[in-house]
Amino acid sequence: MLFDDPVFGSRMLTMLTLSFHIIFATIGVGVPLMIMIAQWIGIKRNDPHYLLMARRWAKGFVVTVAVGVVTGTAIGLQLSLLWPRFMELAGHVIALPLFMEVFAFFFEAIFLGIYLYTWDRFENPKKHLLLLVPVAIGAAMSAFFITTVNAFMNMPEGFEIVNGQLTSVNPLMAMFNLATWTKVTHVVATAFMTSAFILASIAAFHLLRGSKQTYHKKGLHLTMKVGLVFAIASALIGDFSGKYLAEHQPEKLAAAEWHFETETEAPLIYMGILDDDQNVRYALEIPYALSILAFNNPSAEVIGLNEFPEEEQPPLFIHYFFDIMITIGSLMIFLGLIYVIGTRYNWNWIRQKWFRFCILLGGPLSMIAIESGWWLAEFGRQPWILRGFMTVDQAATQSDHVGLMFVLFAILYLILGIGVVVVLTRMFKQNPVENDLASLQGGEGR
């Protein structure tokens, strides 16, 4: 059977869970900021459209948070069930950020509940806006704590192993390792970017269907500008990530770039296909670009895969994930720039259906870029689960029931995925913008 090998089954189940969870985790980190920006603009300009955006986005956000709780719980459960040897070794070191991630989530959830319940109960709307600050902080801190765990797996620090025993445990050093800052900032920035472009896709969808509502036009304008800012930020932070890899995880950079031999003036390989003899075909080779990416020096030497034993080399297919991530990120920067410049100079064609259709595709594409980035990060660490200390094979369970677990969790995620779509669709179909806007204006009139 497909999952007779428990190691392979554990890999596949973890990949399935993380791939599903990252959708809701990304929304969970990014949308609170968008809600806060919309409500702040609404209060500042006394504009009911932006106030309505905040209210509707918050209602939909609650649904995604609920699903994120389930998938996040599944990840915690699977860490112990599928990777017991890893948790036996590393659990003592990373217990603090795992606990703090749960605390940050509850901190966010409590204030989110208060925020929703007290929407019409503050005479001063600025006080109500303040409730979003801990929601946004809790969401960002939740991402911070869980990403420090991933960073620790790539750059294990804060402990020593003496005679096979774990000693000198320092949880703070483990959390604030060398990989933490580039990983955390990239995760948070891309979450903000993706959430903005997803909301822009929703606005573009309604405009493509013929809606003339000013609400959707303002929503599109706001989310495209915010998306552009964080798309540029993600690209800049991505550059720092590349430099981190060149210095501290050169095997991952070499595999992602199909850089097989150590050399100076290293070119960057973009796209292409790798044949069985490791010959690169149909690729765009950019001279000096990899040396510049790695060290800001076109003559710099970049370490190749030839420096590492074959059994410690990451899989070469991560190059495709890198290309997908970079390509979509660049496209979103270009799309955002065209929209912002076109709006500034009143270009008529940015309101054409074909351009709005491009915006509509931008949200799903941004999420694909998020998925590709995580697959690049996780597959790129192979064969290690704890780099330099423990391989995936050593960490995995030997249980014969992983295949059954995979089927059960796959059914759970299918039900959750369908449920989210159905609930959100019915929620907003039964409460169209026109009704909510009239209700909001009526409430303010009273």
C-alpha positions as CSV (number, residue, x, y, z in Angstrom):
1,M,0.0,0.0,0.0
2,L,1.0,3.6,-0.5
3,F,1.6,4.3,3.2
4,D,3.2,1.0,4.2
5,D,6.3,3.1,5.0
6,P,5.4,5.1,8.2
7,V,8.1,7.6,7.5
8,F,6.7,8.4,4.0
9,G,3.2,8.5,5.5
10,S,4.3,10.9,8.2
11,R,5.8,13.1,5.7
12,M,2.7,13.2,3.5
13,L,0.3,13.8,6.5
14,T,2.5,16.6,7.8
15,M,2.6,18.2,4.3
16,L,-1.1,17.9,3.9
17,T,-1.8,19.4,7.3
18,L,0.7,22.3,6.9
19,S,-0.5,23.0,3.4
20,F,-4.1,23.3,4.6
21,H,-3.3,25.1,7.8
22,I,-1.1,27.8,6.1
23,I,-4.1,29.1,4.3
24,F,-5.9,30.0,7.5
25,A,-2.8,30.9,9.3
26,T,-1.9,33.5,6.6
27,I,-5.4,35.0,6.7
28,G,-5.3,34.9,10.5
29,V,-2.1,37.0,10.6
30,G,-2.9,39.4,7.8
31,V,-6.6,40.2,7.9
32,P,-6.6,41.9,11.4
33,L,-4.3,44.6,10.1
34,M,-6.6,45.1,7.1
35,I,-9.6,45.4,9.4
36,M,-7.8,48.0,11.5
37,I,-6.7,50.1,8.6
38,A,-10.2,50.1,7.1
39,Q,-11.8,51.1,10.4
40,W,-9.2,53.8,11.0
41,I,-9.8,55.3,7.6
42,G,-13.6,55.1,8.1
43,I,-13.3,57.0,11.4
44,K,-10.9,59.6,10.1
45,R,-12.9,60.4,7.0
46,N,-16.3,59.6,8.6
47,D,-16.8,57.2,5.7
48,P,-19.4,54.5,6.2
49,H,-18.0,52.4,3.4
50,Y,-14.7,51.8,5.2
51,L,-16.5,51.2,8.5
52,L,-18.6,48.6,6.7
53,M,-15.4,47.0,5.2
54,A,-14.1,46.5,8.7
55,R,-17.3,45.0,10.0
56,R,-17.8,42.6,7.1
57,W,-14.2,41.5,7.0
58,A,-14.3,40.9,10.8
59,K,-17.4,38.7,10.4
60,G,-15.7,36.6,7.7
61,F,-12.5,36.5,9.7
62,V,-14.1,34.8,12.6
63,V,-15.0,31.8,10.4
64,T,-11.4,31.4,9.2
65,V,-10.1,31.7,12.8
66,A,-12.4,28.9,13.9
67,V,-11.0,26.6,11.2
68,G,-7.4,27.7,12.0
69,V,-8.0,26.6,15.6
70,V,-8.8,23.1,14.4
71,T,-5.9,22.8,12.0
72,G,-3.5,24.3,14.5
73,T,-4.6,21.8,17.0
74,A,-4.0,19.0,14.4
75,I,-0.4,20.2,14.0
76,G,0.2,20.1,17.7
77,L,-1.3,16.6,17.9
78,Q,0.7,15.3,14.9
79,L,4.0,16.6,16.2
80,S,3.7,14.1,19.1
81,L,2.1,11.3,17.2
82,L,4.2,11.4,14.0
83,W,7.5,12.8,15.2
84,P,7.9,11.4,18.7
85,R,11.7,11.2,18.7
86,F,12.0,14.8,17.5
87,M,9.7,16.0,20.4
88,E,11.6,13.9,22.8
89,L,14.8,15.7,21.9
90,A,13.6,19.2,21.0
91,G,10.4,19.4,23.0
92,H,12.3,20.6,26.1
93,V,13.9,23.3,24.1
94,I,11.0,24.7,22.1
95,A,8.2,24.2,24.6
96,L,8.2,27.9,25.4
97,P,7.4,29.3,22.0
98,L,4.8,26.5,21.5
99,F,3.1,27.5,24.7
100,M,3.4,31.2,23.9
101,E,1.8,30.7,20.5
102,V,-1.3,29.2,22.2
103,F,-1.3,32.2,24.6
104,A,-1.0,34.7,21.8
105,F,-3.9,33.1,20.0
106,F,-6.2,33.2,23.0
107,F,-5.1,36.8,23.6
108,E,-6.2,37.6,20.0
109,A,-9.4,35.6,20.2
110,I,-10.6,37.3,23.4
111,F,-10.2,40.8,22.1
112,L,-11.7,39.8,18.8
113,G,-14.8,38.6,20.6
114,I,-15.0,41.8,22.6
115,Y,-14.5,43.9,19.4
116,L,-17.3,42.1,17.6
117,Y,-19.7,42.3,20.5
118,T,-19.1,46.0,21.2
119,W,-19.4,47.3,17.7
120,D,-22.4,49.6,18.4
121,R,-21.7,50.1,22.1
122,F,-19.0,52.8,22.1
123,E,-19.9,56.5,21.8
124,N,-16.4,57.2,20.8
125,P,-15.5,55.0,17.8
126,K,-11.8,55.5,18.4
127,K,-12.1,53.5,21.6
128,H,-13.7,50.7,19.7
129,L,-10.8,50.8,17.2
130,L,-8.3,50.4,20.1
131,L,-9.7,46.9,20.6
132,L,-8.2,45.9,17.3
133,V,-4.7,46.7,18.4
134,P,-4.4,43.6,20.7
135,V,-6.1,41.5,18.0
136,A,-3.5,42.5,15.4
137,I,-0.7,42.2,17.9
138,G,-1.9,38.7,19.0
139,A,-2.1,37.6,15.4
140,A,1.4,38.8,14.6
141,M,2.8,37.3,17.9
142,S,1.2,34.0,17.1
143,A,3.0,34.0,13.8
144,F,6.2,35.0,15.5
145,F,6.2,32.2,18.1
146,I,5.4,29.4,15.7
147,T,7.9,30.6,13.2
148,T,10.6,30.6,15.8
149,V,10.1,26.9,16.1
150,N,10.6,26.5,12.4
151,A,13.7,28.7,12.5
152,F,15.0,26.5,15.4
153,M,14.6,23.5,13.2
154,N,16.8,25.2,10.5
155,M,19.3,26.7,13.0
156,P,19.3,24.6,16.2
157,E,20.7,26.7,19.1
158,G,20.2,26.9,22.9
159,F,21.2,23.4,23.9
160,E,24.0,20.9,24.0
161,I,24.1,17.2,23.7
162,V,26.7,15.5,25.9
163,N,27.0,11.7,25.9
164,G,23.7,11.5,24.2
165,Q,22.0,13.6,26.9
166,L,20.4,17.0,26.4
167,T,22.0,19.7,28.5
168,S,22.5,23.5,28.8
169,V,19.0,24.2,27.6
170,N,18.3,27.9,26.9
171,P,14.8,28.4,25.5
172,L,15.4,32.1,24.7
173,M,18.5,31.4,22.7
174,A,16.6,28.6,20.9
175,M,13.9,31.1,20.0
176,F,16.1,34.0,19.0
177,N,18.4,32.0,16.8
178,L,20.2,33.3,13.7
179,A,17.3,32.2,11.4
180,T,14.5,33.8,13.4
181,W,14.5,37.4,12.1
182,T,14.6,36.7,8.4
183,K,12.0,33.9,8.7
184,V,9.6,35.9,11.0
185,T,9.7,39.1,9.0
186,H,9.2,37.2,5.7
187,V,6.2,35.2,7.1
188,V,4.5,38.3,8.5
189,A,5.1,40.5,5.5
190,T,3.9,37.9,3.0
191,A,0.8,37.2,5.2
192,F,-0.1,40.9,5.1
193,M,0.5,41.0,1.3
194,T,-1.5,37.9,0.6
195,S,-4.4,38.9,2.8
196,A,-4.6,42.3,1.1
197,F,-4.6,40.7,-2.4
198,I,-7.2,38.1,-1.4
199,L,-9.5,41.0,-0.3
200,A,-8.7,42.8,-3.5
201,S,-9.7,39.7,-5.4
202,I,-13.1,39.7,-3.7
203,A,-13.7,43.3,-4.6
204,A,-12.6,42.7,-8.2
205,F,-15.0,39.7,-8.4
206,H,-18.0,41.9,-7.5
207,L,-17.0,44.6,-9.9
208,L,-16.6,42.0,-12.7
209,R,-20.1,40.8,-11.9
210,G,-21.4,44.3,-12.6
211,S,-21.6,45.9,-9.2
212,K,-21.5,49.6,-9.2
213,Q,-21.2,49.9,-5.4
214,T,-18.7,52.5,-4.3
215,Y,-17.9,50.1,-1.4
216,H,-16.2,47.6,-3.7
217,K,-14.3,50.3,-5.6
218,K,-12.9,51.7,-2.3
219,G,-12.2,48.3,-1.1
220,L,-10.2,47.5,-4.2
221,H,-8.3,50.8,-4.0
222,L,-7.3,50.2,-0.3
223,T,-6.3,46.6,-0.6
224,M,-4.3,47.0,-3.8
225,K,-2.2,49.8,-2.2
226,V,-1.6,47.9,1.0
227,G,-0.8,44.8,-1.0
228,L,1.8,46.6,-3.1
229,V,3.5,48.0,0.0
230,F,3.9,44.5,1.6
231,A,4.7,42.9,-1.8
232,I,7.7,45.2,-2.0
233,A,8.6,44.6,1.6
234,S,8.4,40.8,1.0
235,A,10.8,41.1,-1.9
236,L,13.3,43.1,0.1
237,I,13.1,40.7,3.1
238,G,13.4,37.8,0.6
239,D,16.8,39.2,-0.5
240,F,18.0,39.1,3.2
241,S,16.7,35.5,3.4
242,G,18.8,34.6,0.3
243,K,21.9,36.1,2.0
244,Y,21.2,34.2,5.2
245,L,21.0,31.0,3.2
246,A,24.2,31.7,1.4
247,E,26.1,32.0,4.7
248,H,24.3,29.6,7.0
249,Q,22.4,27.0,4.8
250,P,24.4,27.0,1.5
251,E,23.1,23.6,0.6
252,K,19.5,24.8,0.5
253,L,20.4,27.8,-1.6
254,A,22.5,25.6,-4.0
255,A,19.7,23.2,-4.4
256,A,17.1,25.9,-5.0
257,E,19.3,27.6,-7.6
258,W,20.6,24.4,-9.2
259,H,24.1,25.6,-8.4
260,F,26.1,22.4,-8.7
261,E,29.7,23.6,-8.5
262,T,31.3,26.1,-6.2
263,E,32.4,29.1,-8.3
264,T,32.9,32.8,-8.4
265,E,30.7,35.1,-10.6
266,A,27.9,32.6,-10.2
267,P,24.9,33.0,-12.5
268,L,21.3,32.6,-11.4
269,I,19.3,29.9,-13.0
270,Y,15.7,31.0,-13.6
271,M,13.0,28.5,-14.6
272,G,14.3,25.6,-16.8
273,I,14.0,21.8,-16.6
274,L,16.5,19.4,-15.1
275,D,17.0,16.1,-16.9
276,D,18.1,12.8,-15.4
277,D,21.8,13.7,-16.0
278,Q,21.4,17.0,-14.1
279,N,21.6,19.0,-17.3
280,V,19.6,22.2,-17.1
281,R,17.5,23.0,-20.2
282,Y,15.3,25.8,-21.3
283,A,16.4,28.0,-18.4
284,L,17.2,31.8,-18.3
285,E,20.7,32.2,-17.0
286,I,21.4,35.6,-15.5
287,P,25.2,36.3,-15.2
288,Y,26.6,37.2,-11.8
289,A,23.1,37.4,-10.3
290,L,23.5,34.5,-7.8
291,S,26.7,36.0,-6.5
292,I,25.0,39.4,-6.1
293,L,22.0,37.7,-4.4
294,A,24.2,35.9,-2.0
295,F,26.8,38.4,-1.1
296,N,26.1,41.7,-3.0
297,N,29.3,41.1,-5.0
298,P,29.2,40.0,-8.6
299,S,32.6,38.3,-8.1
300,A,31.8,36.5,-4.9
301,E,32.2,32.7,-4.6
302,V,29.0,30.8,-4.0
303,I,29.2,27.3,-2.5
304,G,27.8,24.6,-4.8
305,L,26.2,21.2,-4.0
306,N,29.5,19.5,-4.8
307,E,30.6,20.5,-1.3
308,F,28.0,18.3,0.5
309,P,27.6,14.6,0.7
310,E,24.8,13.3,-1.6
311,E,22.8,12.0,1.4
312,E,22.7,15.6,2.9
313,Q,21.6,17.4,-0.3
314,P,18.1,18.7,-0.4
315,P,15.9,17.5,-3.3
316,L,16.5,19.5,-6.4
317,F,12.8,19.9,-7.2
318,I,12.7,22.8,-4.7
319,H,14.0,24.9,-7.5
320,Y,10.5,24.9,-9.0
321,F,9.0,26.1,-5.7
322,F,11.5,28.9,-5.7
323,D,10.6,29.9,-9.2
324,I,6.9,29.9,-8.5
325,M,7.3,32.0,-5.4
326,I,9.6,34.6,-7.1
327,T,7.5,34.8,-10.3
328,I,4.2,35.3,-8.5
329,G,5.8,37.8,-6.1
330,S,7.2,39.8,-9.0
331,L,3.9,39.7,-10.8
332,M,2.0,41.1,-7.8
333,I,4.5,43.9,-7.4
334,F,4.0,44.8,-11.1
335,L,0.2,44.5,-10.9
336,G,0.1,46.7,-7.8
337,L,2.4,49.3,-9.4
338,I,0.3,49.5,-12.5
339,Y,-2.9,49.8,-10.5
340,V,-1.5,52.6,-8.2
341,I,0.1,54.5,-11.1
342,G,-3.0,54.1,-13.3
343,T,-5.2,55.3,-10.5
344,R,-2.9,58.3,-10.0
345,Y,-3.1,59.3,-13.7
346,N,-6.6,58.1,-14.3
347,W,-5.8,55.5,-16.9
348,N,-9.1,54.2,-18.1
349,W,-7.9,50.7,-18.9
350,I,-7.2,49.8,-15.2
351,R,-11.0,49.7,-14.9
352,Q,-11.4,47.3,-17.9
353,K,-12.6,43.8,-17.3
354,W,-9.3,42.1,-18.3
355,F,-7.3,44.1,-15.8
356,R,-9.8,43.4,-13.0
357,F,-9.7,39.8,-13.9
358,C,-5.9,39.9,-13.4
359,I,-6.6,41.4,-9.9
360,L,-9.1,38.6,-9.3
361,L,-6.4,36.0,-10.0
362,G,-3.9,37.9,-7.8
363,G,-5.4,36.6,-4.5
364,P,-5.3,32.8,-5.3
365,L,-1.8,33.3,-7.0
366,S,-0.5,35.0,-3.8
367,M,-1.7,32.0,-1.7
368,I,0.0,29.7,-4.2
369,A,3.2,31.7,-3.6
370,I,2.8,31.2,0.1
371,E,2.4,27.5,-0.3
372,S,5.4,27.3,-2.6
373,G,7.5,29.3,-0.1
374,W,6.6,26.9,2.7
375,W,7.3,23.8,0.6
376,L,10.7,25.4,-0.4
377,A,11.5,25.9,3.3
378,E,10.4,22.5,4.5
379,F,11.7,20.4,1.6
380,G,14.8,22.5,1.5
381,R,15.8,21.4,5.0
382,Q,15.8,17.7,4.0
383,P,17.1,15.3,5.0
384,W,17.1,17.0,8.4
385,I,14.2,17.7,10.7
386,L,16.6,19.3,13.1
387,R,19.5,20.4,11.0
388,G,22.8,18.7,11.9
389,F,21.3,16.7,14.7
390,M,18.4,14.5,13.6
391,T,17.1,13.4,10.2
392,V,13.5,13.0,9.3
393,D,13.9,9.2,9.1
394,Q,15.3,9.2,12.7
395,A,12.5,11.3,14.0
396,A,9.4,9.6,12.5
397,T,7.1,7.2,14.2
398,Q,7.1,3.5,13.3
399,S,3.4,3.1,13.8
400,D,1.5,1.0,11.2
401,H,-1.6,3.3,11.5
402,V,-0.2,6.5,9.7
403,G,-2.1,5.6,6.5
404,L,-5.4,5.5,8.4
405,M,-4.6,8.8,10.1
406,F,-3.9,10.3,6.7
407,V,-7.3,9.3,5.3
408,L,-9.1,10.5,8.4
409,F,-7.4,13.9,8.5
410,A,-7.9,14.3,4.7
411,I,-11.6,13.8,5.2
412,L,-11.6,16.3,8.1
413,Y,-9.8,18.9,5.9
414,L,-12.2,18.3,3.0
415,I,-15.2,18.9,5.3
416,L,-13.6,22.0,6.8
417,G,-12.7,23.4,3.4
418,I,-16.2,22.9,2.0
419,G,-17.7,24.2,5.2
420,V,-15.8,27.4,5.1
421,V,-16.8,28.1,1.5
422,V,-20.5,27.3,2.2
423,V,-20.6,29.3,5.4
424,L,-18.9,32.4,4.0
425,T,-20.9,32.3,0.8
426,R,-24.2,32.1,2.6
427,M,-23.2,34.7,5.2
428,F,-22.5,37.4,2.6
429,K,-25.3,36.4,0.2
430,Q,-27.9,36.8,2.9
431,N,-26.3,40.1,4.0
432,P,-25.5,42.0,0.8
433,V,-23.5,45.2,1.0
434,E,-26.6,47.3,0.3
435,N,-28.4,46.0,3.4
436,D,-25.4,46.2,5.7
437,L,-24.6,49.8,4.5
438,A,-28.2,50.9,5.1
439,S,-28.2,49.3,8.5
440,L,-24.9,50.9,9.4
441,Q,-26.0,54.4,8.3
442,G,-29.3,54.0,10.1
443,G,-27.5,53.0,13.3
444,E,-25.3,56.1,13.0
445,G,-28.3,58.2,12.4
446,R,-29.9,57.1,15.7
